[in-house]
Amino acid sequence: MGAILLISGKDLDPDFLILGWDLRPATIHRKGEPFRKTKPEGEKRNTSTIIYDISNAEYSDLPAQIKETTAFLKDNKHYLEKLEMDKTIDSIAIDFSYNSRIDGLKIEVQHDSFPAQFIRIAGHLNIELRLTQWAYDSTE
């Protein structure tokens, strides 16, 4: 899975956030739940987060993730603009997960970029951008 949309807040109640779109959350983390289900007595979450899958592009295809995410933002702009009015939301972010191409042999430097149009749309919607880069995989 490629890019995800994360909506988080200390006072956010995921069961009462109504966005109006048909997209269903991929994951919901509730404030007070343990970070690890295997350690229920361990550290607890201090915010609630709703996660939506917004790109089906592969980890190895960041440009396709950006293209699909740009289309998602355009198609859902009306709904996303309303999120700023919800005072229980502290953060809205898009996280792009992708593979590093740096292998230490043939590729030593990796350059990736976001088109200006995408940055304008995300910025207008007050959406933070995150990059989660996975280590080079020599099996690809």
N, C-alpha and C positions, 0 to 999 in steps of 0.2 A: 504494500500500500504506500502511496505517496504522501501528499500533503494532507494535513488535518487542521481543522478549526477548533480552537480551544476557547471556551467562554468560562471565566473563573470569577469567584467572588467570595469574600468571607461571609457575607450575608445572603449569598445566592442559594435559593431553594430550587434545585433542578426539577422538582415535580411541579413547580408553578411557573416556570419560564415558558411563555407561549410565544413562539416565533412566527407562526402562521405558515410555515413551509412544510412540505411533506417529508423532508429529510429526517431520518431517525438517528438518534445518538448511537455512535459505535460503542462508547464507554461513558459511564457516569461515575465520578468519584464524589462522595459526600463528605462534607466537613465532619470531623470526629471519627471517621473510619480509620482503621490502621493502614499505614502505607503498604504493609505486606500482610496478605491474608494468612501466611504461614506463621506470623508473629502478632497475633491479635492484641497482646499486651504491650507491644512496641509503640513506636512513635505514631502519632495520629495526624491526620490531615488537618490543616488549619484553614483550608478553603474548600469549596465545592467546585468541581470542574466538569463541564459537559464537553465531550469530544465528538466531533463529526468528521467522517471521512469525506474529503472534498475532491480528491484526485485518485484515480485508479492507475495512474502511470507508475511504472516500475521505479525502484530506488535508483537505478542506473540512468534514468532519463529525467534529469532536473528540468530541461526546457519543456518537456511534455507536462510535467507537474505544474509549471508556471502557466502554461497555456490553459490547462484545464481549470486551474485556480482563478485565473483572470476571467474566464467565462463564468465560473461560479459567482464571483463577486459582482459581475455585471448583472447576471440573472437574478441575484438575491439582494441587490443594493437596497431596495425598498425595506426589506426585513432587517438588514444589517444596520441601516441608519437608525432604526427604532431602538436598537440596543443601547445607544448612548443615553437614552432617557431613563433606562432602568438603573436606579441607584444601587441595586444589589450586585451589579457587575463591576468588578475592579479591573478586569483585563480581558481583552479579546486579542487572540494571536493566531497566526498561521505558522505551522511548523512544517518545514520541508525536510524530509528525511532522504538522504541520498548517499551513495557510495563514493568514497574517495577513489580517485584514479591514480594517486601517488603510489608508485610501487617501489621507489628507491633505485630502480634500474633504468627503465625507459622514460618514466615520467617523474620529474622532481618537483614540479610546480603545477598547481591546479588553479585555474581561473574560472570563476562562475559569476554570472551577473543577472540582474533583474532588469527587464525592460522598463523604461521610464513610464510608460502607460500603466503597467502593473503597480509601480510604486505610487503613482498619483492616485489610483483607485483605492489602494490599501490605506494610504495616508489620509485621504478624504474620509474614509470610514473609521479612522483612528484605530487601525489594526496593526499590531506589532508583528514584525517578521522574525522568525526564528529559523535557524539552520541546525539540523542534527545530522552530522556527518559520520558515517560508519567507516571503519578501517577498510583499507584496500583488501579486496577478496580475489586472490589469484585463481580461483576456480571459475571465474566468469569468462 
